[in-house]
Amino acid sequence: MSEPHILVIDDDERLRNLLHEYLSRQGFHVISAADTQQAREKLTWFQFDALVLDRMMPGETGIEFMQQADHRGLPVLM
């Protein structure tokens, strides 16, 4: 069985990198996005098992993203 695939979406580069590193060390395959536009692109190319999503981002918030995005019923940690 392959490792779970997680998309981390956060505009704070330092926090995004920390989450990426920590989750990778825990055995997850992690892809990161700096904003919701990048997240949408990655959602079209990759199949994820869960999302880690920043709630407060400039432009489109995490809440707005969840209301409009086709996240395919994925579990989301905000």
C-alpha positions in Angstrom: 0.0 0.0 0.0 1.3 3.4 -0.9 1.7 6.3 1.5 -1.2 8.7 2.0 -1.1 11.7 -0.3 -1.7 15.1 1.4 -2.1 18.6 -0.1 -0.9 21.4 2.2 -2.4 24.8 1.3 -0.9 27.8 3.2 0.2 31.2 2.1 2.8 31.4 4.9 5.9 29.8 3.3 7.6 29.0 6.6 4.6 27.2 8.0 4.0 25.5 4.7 7.5 24.2 4.7 7.4 23.0 8.3 4.1 21.1 7.7 5.6 19.6 4.5 8.7 18.4 6.4 6.9 17.1 9.4 4.2 15.2 7.4 6.8 13.8 5.1 8.8 12.5 8.1 5.6 10.8 9.4 5.3 8.8 6.2 3.0 11.0 4.1 3.6 12.0 0.5 3.1 15.8 0.6 2.5 18.4 -2.1 2.3 22.0 -1.2 0.4 25.0 -2.6 0.9 28.7 -1.7 -2.7 29.7 -2.5 -6.0 28.4 -3.6 -5.2 28.8 -7.3 -2.2 26.6 -7.0 -4.3 24.1 -5.0 -6.9 23.9 -7.7 -4.2 23.2 -10.3 -2.7 20.4 -8.1 -6.2 18.9 -7.5 -6.6 18.5 -11.2 -3.3 16.7 -11.6 -3.0 14.6 -8.4 -5.3 12.4 -6.3 -5.1 13.3 -2.6 -6.3 11.5 0.5 -6.6 14.6 2.6 -6.1 18.4 2.6 -4.4 20.6 5.2 -5.9 24.0 4.6 -5.1 27.5 6.0 -8.3 29.2 6.9 -7.1 32.8 6.5 -5.3 33.6 3.3 -5.3 36.7 1.1 -7.6 36.7 -1.8 -9.7 33.6 -1.3 -10.0 32.2 2.3 -9.9 28.5 3.1 -13.6 28.6 3.9 -14.4 30.1 0.4 -12.2 27.6 -1.2 -14.0 24.7 0.4 -17.4 26.2 -0.6 -16.4 26.5 -4.2 -13.7 23.8 -4.8 -14.4 20.3 -6.0 -12.5 18.6 -3.2 -14.2 15.3 -3.9 -15.3 14.7 -0.3 -11.7 14.7 1.0 -11.1 15.0 4.7 -9.9 18.5 5.5 -7.9 19.8 8.5 -8.1 23.6 8.8 
